[in-house]
Amino acid sequence: MVVNLLAMTVTLEVAEGVGTLRLHRPPMNALDVATQDRLKELAEEAGRREDVRAVVIYGGEKVFAAGADIKEMQAMDHAAMVLRARALQESFTAVARIPKPVVAAVTGYALGGGCELALCADYRVAGENAKLGQPEILLGLIPGAGGTQRLSRLIGPSRAKDLIFTGRQVKADEALTLGLVDRVVPAAEVYEAAHAWAARLAQGPTIALRAAKEAVDAGLETDIETGLALERNWFAGLFATEDRERGMRSFVEEGPGKARFL
C-alpha cells in the first residue's frame, strides 16, 4: 500500500457532527504549497459534507502554525509568486467560506500564515502559551494570505497596522484585549474548549447558522442598506425551513431554549 505523505499534512476527522481540520507538518506546521492545497481541498469537503455541522481548526498541542515555509518561498521569484499568490489566498478563503461555524484552537505560535489561518475562523480559542502576529514585514514583505484585510476588519485598522508595521508577536492576554482571540484557556484545554464550542453549535439549526454567518460576513463587505437587504431576505427565507417550524413550536409548547434540531 502506497501512502501519500503530502495528503497527510492536513486531515479531516469527523465525530458527532464536528469536523476537525488538523495540521500535521512537524515541527512547526509550516504552511508549504502542498499543505495550502490540501487545506483548500479539505475545507471545501467539510463545507459539502452533511455529517459536518461545525469545524475546528487545530495544529496540535504545541503549535498552531508558525507561518509559511520560508525556504520554499525564498526559492520563488516574482513570476512564480504572481502565479502562486492567488492560490495561496484561495486556500485560506476556502476556510473562511465554510458555511458552518468554524473555531480555531490556537496553541503555541500562530504567526504569519498561521495567524491568517486563525483569522479565517468565526471564533478563536487560544492557549495561555499562544503567540500571534504578522511578522512578514521583517522579511521585507506584507501578509499575503488575507492578513491586511481580515486583521483590520477584526481588530480595527490602527491596531492591525501596529502588528503589521512592527511584525511584533503578541501573547494570549494581549491578543484577547485586542480582540484577536475570543477566549484564553490553559494550553492543555484548548482543543477541548474549541471542540465544546463547535459541538454545541453542531446541535443547532444548520440553515439558520449558515444564514447568520453569511449575513454577518457579507454585510461587512458592503453598505448598511445592502447588508439589511441581505439580512431581510435570509430572515424571510428561513420561514420556509423545518427548523424554523420546530423552533417556534418548541418555544410555544415548552418554553425558550428547548428546541432540538437534529
One Martini backbone bead per residue (centre of mass of N, CA, C, O) as a GRO file, in nm:
protein
  262
    1MET     BB    1   0.094   0.037   0.024
    2VAL     BB    2   0.044   0.373  -0.067
    3VAL     BB    3   0.148   0.675   0.090
    4ASN     BB    4   0.037   1.007   0.104
    5LEU     BB    5   0.209   1.242   0.272
    6LEU     BB    6   0.089   1.511   0.170
    7ALA     BB    7  -0.211   1.437   0.259
    8MET     BB    8  -0.119   1.447   0.582
    9THR     BB    9  -0.088   1.760   0.651
   10VAL     BB   10  -0.406   1.728   0.626
   11THR     BB   11  -0.699   1.661   0.822
   12LEU     BB   12  -1.029   1.494   0.843
   13GLU     BB   13  -1.220   1.473   1.141
   14VAL     BB   14  -1.522   1.293   1.240
   15ALA     BB   15  -1.741   1.385   1.526
   16GLU     BB   16  -2.046   1.462   1.621
   17GLY     BB   17  -2.049   1.699   1.380
   18VAL     BB   18  -1.730   1.737   1.402
   19GLY     BB   19  -1.472   1.893   1.222
   20THR     BB   20  -1.120   1.827   1.203
   21LEU     BB   21  -0.863   2.042   1.114
   22ARG     BB   22  -0.543   1.892   1.082
   23LEU     BB   23  -0.221   1.970   1.139
   24HIS     BB   24   0.078   1.784   0.977
   25ARG     BB   25   0.394   1.965   1.015
   26PRO     BB   26   0.661   1.904   1.139
   27PRO     BB   27   0.730   2.118   1.396
   28MET     BB   28   0.550   2.404   1.276
   29ASN     BB   29   0.340   2.399   1.044
   30ALA     BB   30   0.433   2.469   0.772
   31LEU     BB   31   0.287   2.644   0.486
   32ASP     BB   32   0.294   2.492   0.222
   33VAL     BB   33   0.172   2.424  -0.080
   34ALA     BB   34   0.056   2.144  -0.013
   35THR     BB   35  -0.099   2.239   0.240
   36GLN     BB   36  -0.275   2.449   0.109
   37ASP     BB   37  -0.418   2.258  -0.091
   38ARG     BB   38  -0.531   2.063   0.124
   39LEU     BB   39  -0.694   2.268   0.280
   40LYS     BB   40  -0.889   2.340   0.055
   41GLU     BB   41  -1.003   2.059   0.002
   42LEU     BB   42  -1.112   2.011   0.302
   43ALA     BB   43  -1.286   2.261   0.333
   44GLU     BB   44  -1.480   2.187   0.102
   45GLU     BB   45  -1.568   1.919   0.223
   46ALA     BB   46  -1.684   2.029   0.489
   47GLY     BB   47  -1.901   2.204   0.345
   48ARG     BB   48  -2.054   1.949   0.207
   49ARG     BB   49  -2.089   1.782   0.452
   50GLU     BB   50  -2.353   1.665   0.651
   51ASP     BB   51  -2.175   1.553   0.907
   52VAL     BB   52  -2.082   1.855   0.902
   53ARG     BB   53  -2.164   2.131   1.140
   54ALA     BB   54  -1.866   2.179   1.243
   55VAL     BB   55  -1.539   2.349   1.301
   56VAL     BB   56  -1.194   2.259   1.364
   57ILE     BB   57  -0.880   2.424   1.406
   58TYR     BB   58  -0.568   2.231   1.432
   59GLY     BB   59  -0.208   2.187   1.536
   60GLY     BB   60  -0.186   2.109   1.832
   61GLU     BB   61  -0.022   2.125   2.143
   62LYS     BB   62   0.233   2.327   2.044
   63VAL     BB   63   0.118   2.418   1.746
   64PHE     BB   64  -0.032   2.572   1.493
   65ALA     BB   65   0.131   2.806   1.301
   66ALA     BB   66   0.445   2.958   1.193
   67GLY     BB   67   0.386   2.960   0.882
   68ALA     BB   68   0.552   2.970   0.621
   69ASP     BB   69   0.773   2.838   0.384
   70ILE     BB   70   1.062   3.003   0.348
   71LYS     BB   71   1.237   2.825   0.167
   72GLU     BB   72   1.028   2.804  -0.058
   73MET     BB   73   0.994   3.113  -0.107
   74GLN     BB   74   1.293   3.188  -0.170
   75ALA     BB   75   1.278   3.028  -0.457
   76MET     BB   76   1.094   3.256  -0.545
   77ASP     BB   77   0.987   3.459  -0.781
   78HIS     BB   78   0.786   3.684  -0.913
   79ALA     BB   79   0.649   3.496  -1.120
   80ALA     BB   80   0.578   3.269  -0.921
   81MET     BB   81   0.401   3.447  -0.725
   82VAL     BB   82   0.191   3.541  -0.923
   83LEU     BB   83   0.084   3.243  -0.957
   84ARG     BB   84   0.045   3.177  -0.631
   85ALA     BB   85  -0.117   3.395  -0.467
   86ARG     BB   86  -0.409   3.309  -0.528
   87ALA     BB   87  -0.392   3.022  -0.411
   88LEU     BB   88  -0.328   3.108  -0.129
   89GLN     BB   89  -0.588   3.268  -0.074
   90GLU     BB   90  -0.791   3.040  -0.152
   91SER     BB   91  -0.723   2.846   0.081
   92PHE     BB   92  -0.828   3.042   0.305
   93THR     BB   93  -1.108   3.113   0.190
   94ALA     BB   94  -1.222   2.827   0.218
   95VAL     BB   95  -1.241   2.851   0.525
   96ALA     BB   96  -1.413   3.114   0.549
   97ARG     BB   97  -1.652   2.964   0.356
   98ILE     BB   98  -1.756   2.789   0.553
   99PRO     BB   99  -2.110   2.717   0.612
  100LYS     BB  100  -1.995   2.708   0.917
  101PRO     BB  101  -1.888   2.678   1.213
  102VAL     BB  102  -1.562   2.822   1.314
  103VAL     BB  103  -1.277   2.706   1.508
  104ALA     BB  104  -0.983   2.809   1.665
  105ALA     BB  105  -0.705   2.614   1.797
  106VAL     BB  106  -0.458   2.786   1.987
  107THR     BB  107  -0.118   2.696   1.992
  108GLY     BB  108   0.126   2.873   2.027
  109TYR     BB  109   0.211   2.940   1.719
  110ALA     BB  110   0.058   3.228   1.518
  111LEU     BB  111   0.215   3.301   1.225
  112GLY     BB  112   0.127   3.460   0.973
  113GLY     BB  113  -0.034   3.216   0.825
  114GLY     BB  114  -0.140   3.124   1.101
  115CYS     BB  115  -0.296   3.382   1.166
  116GLU     BB  116  -0.463   3.387   0.903
  117LEU     BB  117  -0.609   3.122   0.964
  118ALA     BB  118  -0.747   3.215   1.228
  119LEU     BB  119  -0.906   3.453   1.085
  120CYS     BB  120  -1.108   3.245   0.930
  121ALA     BB  121  -1.254   3.226   1.177
  122ASP     BB  122  -1.526   3.287   1.405
  123TYR     BB  123  -1.343   3.161   1.639
  124ARG     BB  124  -1.101   3.201   1.922
  125VAL     BB  125  -0.892   2.968   2.088
  126ALA     BB  126  -0.647   3.021   2.343
  127GLY     BB  127  -0.359   2.967   2.478
  128GLU     BB  128  -0.136   3.077   2.716
  129ASN     BB  129   0.105   3.004   2.488
  130ALA     BB  130   0.028   3.206   2.286
  131LYS     BB  131   0.144   3.342   1.958
  132LEU     BB  132   0.082   3.636   1.769
  133GLY     BB  133   0.132   3.733   1.413
  134GLN     BB  134   0.284   3.967   1.153
  135PRO     BB  135   0.621   3.919   1.031
  136GLU     BB  136   0.671   4.000   0.722
  137ILE     BB  137   0.830   4.273   0.744
  138LEU     BB  138   1.103   4.116   0.829
  139LEU     BB  139   1.111   4.016   0.503
  140GLY     BB  140   0.996   4.246   0.311
  141LEU     BB  141   0.683   4.214   0.367
  142ILE     BB  142   0.346   4.114   0.341
  143PRO     BB  143   0.064   3.999   0.383
  144GLY     BB  144  -0.091   3.724   0.157
  145ALA     BB  145  -0.357   3.566   0.325
  146GLY     BB  146  -0.540   3.830   0.453
  147GLY     BB  147  -0.419   4.014   0.683
  148THR     BB  148  -0.488   4.312   0.591
  149GLN     BB  149  -0.804   4.248   0.597
  150ARG     BB  150  -0.897   4.069   0.846
  151LEU     BB  151  -0.754   4.219   1.075
  152SER     BB  152  -0.884   4.503   1.036
  153ARG     BB  153  -1.180   4.396   1.071
  154LEU     BB  154  -1.139   4.283   1.364
  155ILE     BB  155  -0.939   4.529   1.519
  156GLY     BB  156  -0.862   4.742   1.331
  157PRO     BB  157  -0.645   4.947   1.164
  158SER     BB  158  -0.442   5.045   1.385
  159ARG     BB  159  -0.383   4.770   1.515
  160ALA     BB  160  -0.299   4.627   1.258
  161LYS     BB  161  -0.062   4.815   1.187
  162ASP     BB  162   0.108   4.756   1.427
  163LEU     BB  163   0.155   4.454   1.361
  164ILE     BB  164   0.250   4.489   1.061
  165PHE     BB  165   0.479   4.705   1.090
  166THR     BB  166   0.645   4.546   1.330
  167GLY     BB  167   0.603   4.219   1.372
  168ARG     BB  168   0.486   4.158   1.633
  169GLN     BB  169   0.426   3.970   1.919
  170VAL     BB  170   0.142   3.825   2.087
  171LYS     BB  171  -0.002   3.741   2.356
  172ALA     BB  172  -0.288   3.617   2.477
  173ASP     BB  173  -0.377   3.862   2.652
  174GLU     BB  174  -0.348   4.075   2.425
  175ALA     BB  175  -0.524   3.935   2.214
  176LEU     BB  176  -0.780   3.967   2.383
  177THR     BB  177  -0.780   4.277   2.403
  178LEU     BB  178  -0.780   4.319   2.081
  179GLY     BB  179  -0.965   4.070   1.951
  180LEU     BB  180  -0.800   3.823   1.824
  181VAL     BB  181  -0.929   3.676   2.060
  182ASP     BB  182  -1.200   3.515   2.266
  183ARG     BB  183  -1.023   3.294   2.429
  184VAL     BB  184  -0.859   3.183   2.737
  185VAL     BB  185  -0.664   2.890   2.805
  186PRO     BB  186  -0.522   2.633   2.888
  187ALA     BB  187  -0.332   2.457   2.676
  188ALA     BB  188  -0.465   2.167   2.747
  189GLU     BB  189  -0.778   2.302   2.672
  190VAL     BB  190  -0.821   2.397   2.379
  191TYR     BB  191  -0.961   2.171   2.222
  192GLU     BB  192  -1.194   2.122   2.415
  193ALA     BB  193  -1.313   2.410   2.396
  194ALA     BB  194  -1.352   2.418   2.090
  195HIS     BB  195  -1.526   2.162   2.063
  196ALA     BB  196  -1.758   2.256   2.245
  197TRP     BB  197  -1.844   2.491   2.070
  198ALA     BB  198  -1.899   2.324   1.815
  199ALA     BB  199  -2.097   2.110   1.937
  200ARG     BB  200  -2.318   2.305   2.011
  201LEU     BB  201  -2.368   2.408   1.710
  202ALA     BB  202  -2.422   2.119   1.586
  203GLN     BB  203  -2.724   2.132   1.727
  204GLY     BB  204  -2.822   2.332   1.536
  205PRO     BB  205  -2.949   2.530   1.285
  206THR     BB  206  -2.808   2.508   0.987
  207ILE     BB  207  -2.938   2.734   0.810
  208ALA     BB  208  -2.928   2.964   1.018
  209LEU     BB  209  -2.621   2.962   1.055
  210ARG     BB  210  -2.555   3.021   0.764
  211ALA     BB  211  -2.709   3.288   0.750
  212ALA     BB  212  -2.560   3.438   0.975
  213LYS     BB  213  -2.278   3.424   0.849
  214GLU     BB  214  -2.342   3.561   0.577
  215ALA     BB  215  -2.460   3.825   0.686
  216VAL     BB  216  -2.209   3.921   0.833
  217ASP     BB  217  -1.983   3.889   0.619
  218ALA     BB  218  -2.122   4.036   0.379
  219GLY     BB  219  -2.199   4.298   0.534
  220LEU     BB  220  -1.896   4.396   0.576
  221GLU     BB  221  -1.865   4.443   0.242
  222THR     BB  222  -2.092   4.665   0.277
  223ASP     BB  223  -2.358   4.839   0.300
  224ILE     BB  224  -2.627   4.875   0.507
  225GLU     BB  225  -2.857   4.833   0.301
  226THR     BB  226  -2.752   4.570   0.179
  227GLY     BB  227  -2.732   4.418   0.447
  228LEU     BB  228  -3.036   4.436   0.518
  229ALA     BB  229  -3.134   4.283   0.270
  230LEU     BB  230  -2.992   4.022   0.333
  231GLU     BB  231  -3.125   3.973   0.604
  232ARG     BB  232  -3.421   3.980   0.509
  233ASN     BB  233  -3.404   3.738   0.314
  234TRP     BB  234  -3.316   3.528   0.517
  235PHE     BB  235  -3.538   3.561   0.726
  236ALA     BB  236  -3.773   3.485   0.537
  237GLY     BB  237  -3.659   3.212   0.428
  238LEU     BB  238  -3.667   3.055   0.712
  239PHE     BB  239  -3.988   3.009   0.697
  240ALA     BB  240  -3.930   2.738   0.504
  241THR     BB  241  -3.827   2.577   0.751
  242GLU     BB  242  -3.820   2.320   0.976
  243ASP     BB  243  -3.660   2.459   1.204
  244ARG     BB  244  -3.856   2.691   1.246
  245GLU     BB  245  -4.098   2.519   1.328
  246ARG     BB  246  -3.961   2.376   1.565
  247GLY     BB  247  -3.873   2.624   1.730
  248MET     BB  248  -4.158   2.756   1.769
  249ARG     BB  249  -4.307   2.516   1.886
  250SER     BB  250  -4.126   2.482   2.133
  251PHE     BB  251  -4.171   2.759   2.254
  252VAL     BB  252  -4.483   2.733   2.295
  253GLU     BB  253  -4.480   2.441   2.450
  254GLU     BB  254  -4.182   2.469   2.637
  255GLY     BB  255  -4.009   2.702   2.573
  256PRO     BB  256  -3.709   2.836   2.583
  257GLY     BB  257  -3.429   2.645   2.463
  258LYS     BB  258  -3.565   2.330   2.367
  259ALA     BB  259  -3.482   2.281   2.096
  260ARG     BB  260  -3.451   2.022   1.838
  261PHE     BB  261  -3.252   1.983   1.523
  262LEU     BB  262  -3.192   1.651   1.476
   0.00000   0.00000   0.00000
